Amino acid sequence: MKRSQFFQGLRARNSPTRVTLRQYGSLLSTYLGPQYLRVGAMALFLLANIGLQLLGPQFIRTFIDTFQHSGNEQALTMTALFYLGVAIGSRLVSALAIYFCEDVGWTATNRLRADLTLHCLNLDRSFHTAHTPGELLERVDGNIDTLAGFFSQFIIQVLGNTILMIGVLILMVREHILFGIVLSAYLVISISICIFVQKQATARYKFHWQAQAELSGFWGELLGALEDIASSSAAPYIIRRYFHLQRQENSTEIRSIVFWAGFECTELVLEVLSMVLVLILSAYLFVQGAITLGTVILLLSYNTQLLDHTMEIADQFGSLQQATASLERINEIYHTSSRVQDGPGVSFPTGALDIAFERVSFHYEAEQSVLQNINFRVSAGEKVGLIGRSGSGKTTLIRLLMRFYDPVCGTVTLGEQDIRQAQLNDLRRRIGLVTQEVELFHATLRDNLTFFDTSIEDQRILQAISQLGIDEWYARLPEGLETMLTNTGAGLSAGEAQLLACIRVFLKDPQLIILDEATSRLDPATEKLITQTTERLLTGRTALIIAHRLSTVERVDQIMVLEEGRILEYGERAALACSATSRYAQMLQMAHPEKMFA
């Protein structure tokens, strides 16, 4: 079964959160199916271990009965050696079974983690706005870690122990029917309690995981805003918020622990009662001469095995509860479908692409309009500067063009093609976006430029650096393409980070370039260098340039002024600059035109 079919199976349920046995079966077949050889080896060692554990007490009985009746030293020695071989073999086989279980479990959960990450990456921006990075990290990593135990230890403990317990019951019934009746009743009661606890405890574990996710989200926001917190003297609020979330997490964890502890106490009482009943029955049958002393020891050994493995199963039901809660939380994410759906695919023309917005309106929230009836066209190869106050809709236009969101109404076309019909990867491959915030990875310069694409040769990277005219910058790097960068940007200035972003886009070779306030944080000297680089980058391509500084749009062909989600004016830059009634001309005449964008 393909993994996509498993995800579709999750979404197909009436309830977005309830997990059924069928879904567990789909989960196991989807992620354990490709590992059938290792699963087969795991099952083989598991069955061998069970057989050896059942065989061990038989040798003990033989040894005791032989010693009691004949005392044959040779027979005793052989029995002891056989028992020693079985004990050592059982340990070795058990270790191999556990190894294969862990290997299979982690391989399965790593694949599940990769699939869930890809699903999250394909969701639209509204999903990521509603969920903090810390919460998503807890779900993708923490909840799936919990499932690792379900894939590995749960299988070997529950499946293996169940088979072993059935074998023990059969062997005890062969000795005397009363033992089978007593221990079968014990198992029925224990399993009933386990099922009841499993149903009751799942909700408690879900609350616990949610509290952990909220705490992780809090830490993610905190670590990303340390400077703002310190400069605003917001530490007291942060501490209060932390105490609230930590108490909430502690409270949910304590409730789940107390609930499970009560169950374990009940299981312990049942275990003691079972042992007492077996001792009484064994003593009675031994006094009546119905069984030998070796058989008494055999029955007590099997009873101990039965009780021990019943407790192990009970412990694994705790893991099952956590796995169920984790799978339900994963299920919630898989029930979240992106509002931006992939299109069937279109054929874009080669070279620079034209852009058209026709009667486009958009809002993030129903009561708050961001864009209202936007109409404009950009010819292929033109460079358009977008200016306006913060919140006027400039960045939203770009998000619609990249299909981070779809318009509420209207049509956006690129290269005469409706972008909703295009495949998302194909669309975004044709658009190069440079923002003022450049994300870096803790990796070499080469990996940061190519996004870890090993198919891009070093010669092509060096050629791009040369064509962009930034050889001097590259020559100053201590180890060239092998220079290590950090994800915090330490060691790179804001201007150097922008140069890196330009190289990334150049290697992508897009047909449309978008500069979203890429020079807003740079000093004039660095901005001049970036401007020279971007001029080479924009050659032969359509470009949209969002800017607060008018100097950034001095060389564009068209100017668009936005205000409150509407186009205030749109036309040739030179014509608008000479018009007495033009808003753009008024900005040029001001000493500090950027104040109009405040």
N, C-alpha and C positions, 0 to 999 in steps of 0.2 A: 504494500500500500504506500502510495506517495505521501510525503509529509503534507503537501497541499490538501490532500483528501482528508487527512486527520483534522486540519484546521477548519475545513468546510464542515466536517462532522461536528466540531465544537460549535460552530455558528448556527448549525441547523437545529439545535435543541430549542424547545419552547422557552426554557428559562436560560438567561445568560449566565447564571452562576451555578446552577445545580449540576453536579457531576454524577454520572450514572456508571454502572458496571460496564456498559457498552463502551463508554468513553475510555475507561481504564483499559479495556481490551484493545481499543483503537490505538491508545497511547503506546501500549506494549508492542503491538504488531508493527506500528509505524517506526519505532526507534530501535526495537530489538530484532526486527526482521532482517535488516541488512547485516546483522552480526550473527547469522544463524550458526556459523561454524563455532564461534566462541560460546554462543548460548548452548550449543550441543555439547561442547567440552565441559561447560559448567554443569549441565544436567548429568552428564556421565559421572563426574567426580562427586556430585551431590548424592546420587544414588549409591555409589560405591561407599561413601562415608556412612550413609544410613545402614547399609548392610553390615558394615563392620561394627557399628555401634550396637546393632541387635545381636550380633554374634558374640560379642565380648562376655555378657553375663552367662551365656551357655557354657563357656569354658570354666567360669567360676563355679557353676553348679557341678560340673563334671569333676573339678578338682576337689571340692568339698565332699561329694558323695564317695569318690574313690578313696580319699583319705579316711573317711569314716568307716568304710566297709572292708577294704583290702589293704590300704596303705602301700600299694605297689609303687616303689620309688621311680621306676622307669616311666610308668604311666603318669605319675604326678609331674615328673620333669618335662615330659613331652607336652602335657597339658599347659604347664606354666610357660613353656617356650612358645606354644601356639598363641596363648593369651597375650604374651609380650609382643609377638609379631603383629597381632590384630590391633593392639593399643597403639603401637608406633605407626602402623599403616593408617590407622584412623586419623591420627594427627597430621600425617603428611597429606593424605587425601583431602582432609578438611582445609588445610592451608591452601592447596591448589584450588579448591572450590571457591574459597573466599577471594583468592586473587582474581579468578575469572569473573566473579560477581562484581567486584570493584571496578575492574577494567571495563566490563560491559556497561555498568551503571554510569561511569563518568563519560564514556564515549557517547552514550545516549543523551545524557543531560547537556553535554557540550553542543551536540547537534540541535537539541531543543532550544538552548540558549541562543545559538546563532540564528535560528528561525524566528524566535521571538524578537530579537534585536532588529532583524531585517523588516519584520512586520511593523515595528515601531517607527523605523526610519521611513517607511512608505506611507505612514499616516500624515495627514495634513497638519498645518501649523496650529489649528484650533485645538487639536488633541494635546500637543506639546505645551500650549499655553495653559491648558487646564491641569496639567500634571507637572510637578517640579522634577528636575533631574534626579534629585535624591530619591524620590518616590519610585521613579522608573528604574533606577539602579537597584533598589531593594526588590522590586518585582522581577526584573530580568535576572539578577544574580542571586539574591537571597532566597526567593521562593523556589527557583530552580535548583539551588543547592539542596533544599529540602527534598526535592524529588529524586536526588541522587541516591538517598537512602531507600526510597521506594523501589528504584530500579535494581539496586544491589542487595542490601541487607534484607529488605522486605521479602524478596524472592527466596533467598537462601534460608531465611529464618522461618517464614510462614509456610512456604511450599515444602521445604525440606522437613521442617518439624511436623507438619501435618502428615506427610507420608510416614515419618518415623512413628508418630503417635498411633496411626492406624496399624502399623506393624506390631507395635507393643501390645495394643489391644487384642490383636489376633493371637499373638503368642500367649498372652495371659488367659484368654478364653480357652485355649488348648489345655492349659494347666487345670483350670477350674472355672465353671460358668459364673460363679458368684463374683469373681474378680472382674469379669467383663461387665456384669450388671452394675456394680458399684462405680467403677471408673467411667463407664459410659454415661451414667447419670451425672457424675462430676463434670465431665466434659460438656454435656449439654447445658448445664447451669453456667459454667464458665464462659462458653461461647455466647450464650444469650446475654450475659452481662457485658461482654466485649462489644457486641453489636449495639446494645443500648448506649454504652458510653461513647462509641464512635459517632452515633447520631447526635448526641448531646454536646460533645466536645468540639465538633467541627466549627461551630459558630464562635466559640471562645477563642480558638486558634486564629480564626479570621480576624477577630477584633485585635488580637495581639499583633498579627502581621501588619494590619493597617496602622496601628500605633507605631510600630517600628518604622514603617514607610514614612509616616509624617515626621518622625524624629530625624530620619535620614534626610528628608527634604529640607528640614530646618537647618541642619548642618551644612547642606549644600549652598543654601542661600546665605548663611552666615559667612562661610569662607570666601564667598564671592563678593562680599560687601564689607570687608574688614575696615577699609579706609573710610568709607562713608559712616560706618558705625562709630569709629573712633572720633572722626571730625564732628559728628553730631551729638556726641556724649550720650549715645543710645545704649550704653552697656547695661544700665539697670533694667531697661525694657527687655533686652536680649536675655538677661539672666532669668527674669520672671517668665518669659516665654519658654525658655529651656526647662525650668522647673515644672511648668505646667505639662509640657509634652513628656518629660521624663516620668513624672508621677502617673500620667495616663498610660505610658508603656509599662511601668512597674505594676500598676493595678491590673491591667489585662493579663500580664504574665503570671501574677500571683493567682488570679482566678483560675487560669488554666492548670497551673501546678497543683493547686489545692484539689481541684476536681479530679485530676489524675491520681493524686496521692490517696484520695478516698477509695478510688477503684482498686489500687494496689493493696490497700488494707483488706478490702473485701476478698481479693484473690488470695491473700495470705491466710485468711481464716478458712477458706475453702481448701487450701492446700493442707493445712493442719488436720482438718476433719478427714480428708481423704487418706492421709497417712495413718491416722488412728484406726480408721475402718480396715485398712489393709493389714495392719499389725494384728488387730483382733481376729480377722478371718484367718490369717496365716497361722497364728497361735492355735486357734481352734482346730484347723485341719491337721496341723502337725501333731497335736495331742491325740486326735482320732486316728492317726497313722495314715491319713489320706495322702500326705505329701512328705517328702524327705526334707532334711535340714538344708541341703543344697537348693531344693526348690523354693524354700522360704527365702533364702538369700537372693535367688533369682527373681522372685516376685517383688521383693523389696527394691532390688536394683532397677527392675523395669518400672516400678511405681515412681522411683526417684527420677528416672529419665522422663517419664510421662509428665510429672509435675514440673520439672525444670523446663521442659520444652513448652509446656502450657504457659508458663510465666514468660518465656521468651516471646511466644506468640502474643501474649497480652502486652508486652513492651512494644512489640512491633505494631500493635493496633494504635499505640500512641503516635508512632511514625506515620501510620496510615491516616490518622486524623490530621496531622500536620500536612501530609502530602495532599489530602483532599482539600484542605483550606488553601494550600498553595496553588493547586490545579484550578480551583475555582477563581482565584485572583488572576491567574494566567488566562483562564477562560474569559474573564471580563474584558481583558485587553483584546483577545481574539474576536470578541463580539463587537469590538469597536471598528467600524469600517470607515475608511477615509472618505471624506466628502468630495475629495478630488479623485475621480476615477480615471484610470488609464484609458486612453483612447485606442481605437483599432489601428491607428497608424496612417500617416500621410506622407507624401513625397514633397519635401521642401526643395526649392530651387538652390542652385549653387551660388556662391558669392554673397554679397551683402543682401540682407532681407529687409523688405518694407514692413511697416507696422501700421495697424489701423485699430482704433477703438470706436465702436459704433453704439451709441445710446447705452453706455455702460454705467451702471449704478452698483454700489456696494456698501454693505455695512457689516461691522463685526458683531454688533448687537442690534436687535430689531429696532430699538427706539433711537438709535444713534447713527445717522447716515454719515458716511465718510466720503463717498463719491456720488455725484448726482449728474446723470445724463452727460457723460463725458464723450465727446466726439472729436477725433483728430486723426490725421494720417501723417506718417513719416515715410518719405521716399527712401528707397534702398540707397545706402551710402551716405545719407544725411546725418548730421550731428546736431542733436537737439539738447538745449540746456533747460532743465526744469528748476524753477525757482519759486519761492513762496514761503509763507510763515510755517513754523513747525505745526504739524497737524493739518496742513492744507490738503494732504492726500498724495504727496509726491512718492513716498516710499510704498504706499498702497498700490499705486499704478504699477510699480516694479513687481510687487508680489503677485499681482494678477497676471502680469506678463510671464512670470516664471511659473505660474500655476501653483503657487503656494496656497492660493485660494481661487475659487471661481466666482465670477461676478454674479450678483443677485439677478440681474437682467442685462441684456446686451451681449455683444460679441466682440471678442478680441482675436485679431488675425495676425499672423506672422508669415511673410512670404505668400500672401493671398490664401493662407490655410487657416481654418478655425483651429485654434490651439487645443480646444477640447477634444478634437479628433486625433490629435497627435499622441504618440506614446511619450510618457513623461521623460524617460531617459533620453530619447531622441531629441525632444524639445530642449531640455536643459543642457544637452551636449552642444547645442548651437548657440547658447547664450553664455557669455562670460560676465561674471558679476564681481566687482571689486568694491568692498565696503570699507568704512573707516576702522572697523574691528577685524583684524586679520588673525584667524585661528592657526596656531602652530602646534605641532606634535613634538613630543620628546623623541627626536630622531635626527638623522643627518639632514643636511640641506637638500640632498638629492631626494630623499623620501618626502620631505616637506613640499618640494616643487612638483613631484610626480604623483603625490598621494599614494606612494608605495607601489606604483605601476612599474614593474621591472622591465616591461617591454620598451620603455622609452630609453634610448641610448644616451650616454653622457655627451656624445658629440652634438646631438640635437639640443640638449640643454645649453651647452656652451654657445651654440649658434644662436639660440634665442637670446641669451644674455648679450651677445655681440650686436644683434640686430636691434635690441632695445637701447643700445648705447650706454650700458652700465658696466663696461669692462673694468673701470677703475674701482667701482664698488666691489666687484667680485675679486679683484686682485688683492684687496685688503683682508679678505677672509683667510684665517690662519691655515686651514686645511682644505680649502676649495670645496668641492661637493661633499667631502667627508666631514665638514664642520658640523659638530653636534649643536642642535638647537634645543631649547626647552619649551614646554607648553606654556610657560609664563611669559615667553618672549625675552627673558633675561639675556643681555648681550646684544640685542638688536634695538635700534632706535625705531621710533614710529615710522620714519621715512624709509628705513631699510625694510621694515615689515611690509610697507606698501610696494616697494620694489619687488619683494618676493611674491606678492599677490599678482603683480603685473606679469611676472615670468610664468606663474601658474596658468594665467589666462592665455598667454601667448602660446604655451605648449598645447593648450586645449584647442587652439585655432578655431574660435567661434565665428559666427557670422554676424552676431550682434554683441556689442559691448555695453555694459551698464556700469557707470561709476556713481556709487551712492555716497556722496560727501566724502570721497576718498582722501581729500586733502584738507579737510576741515580742522585737523589737529596738528598741522605741520607749520613750522616757521616758514617765512617767505623764501629763504635760500633753498630749503629742502623741497618746498612746493614747486620751485622753479625746476629742480631736477626731476621731480615726479611728472611735471607737466611735459617736459621734453620726452620722457619715457612713454607717457600715455599717448602723445601725438603719434609716435611710431606704432604704438599698439593699435590705435584707431584707424590707421591707414587701410583703406579698402573695405572698411566695415561700417555698418550702421551703429550709431552710438546715442545713448541717452545718458546725460550727465546731470545728476542732482547736485546742487551747490548752494552754499550760503554766501561764499565770496564771489562777487561778480567777476573778479579776475580769472576765476576758473572757467568761465563760459565766454571769454573774449573771442575765442576762435571757433565757436559753434556756428552752424548755419541758421538754426531756428531757435527762438526763445519761447518758452511756454511759462506763463505766470499763473499759478494756482492759488485759489483762496477759498477756504471753507468748502472744499470738495468740488469746486467748479473751475472751469478754465476762464480766467479773467481776460487774458489776451494770449494770442498765439500767432506768430508771424516771423518773417525774416529778421534776424538780429539787427542788421544795419538799418532797415526801415523803421523798426521800433525805436532804435536809438535816436533817430532824427525826428520822431513824431513828438509834437508838443504835448499831446494828450496821453502818451504812452506811460504806463506805470513803470516799465523798464527804464525809460528815459529819465523819469523822476528819480529812480534809484541811482542812476549814473551821476546825477547832479548833486547827490547828497555826499557829505564828507564821510559818513559812516553808513552806507546803504544796508549793511548787515543788520542794523537795528530794526529795519522794516520786517525782518524775518523772526524777530523775537516772539 
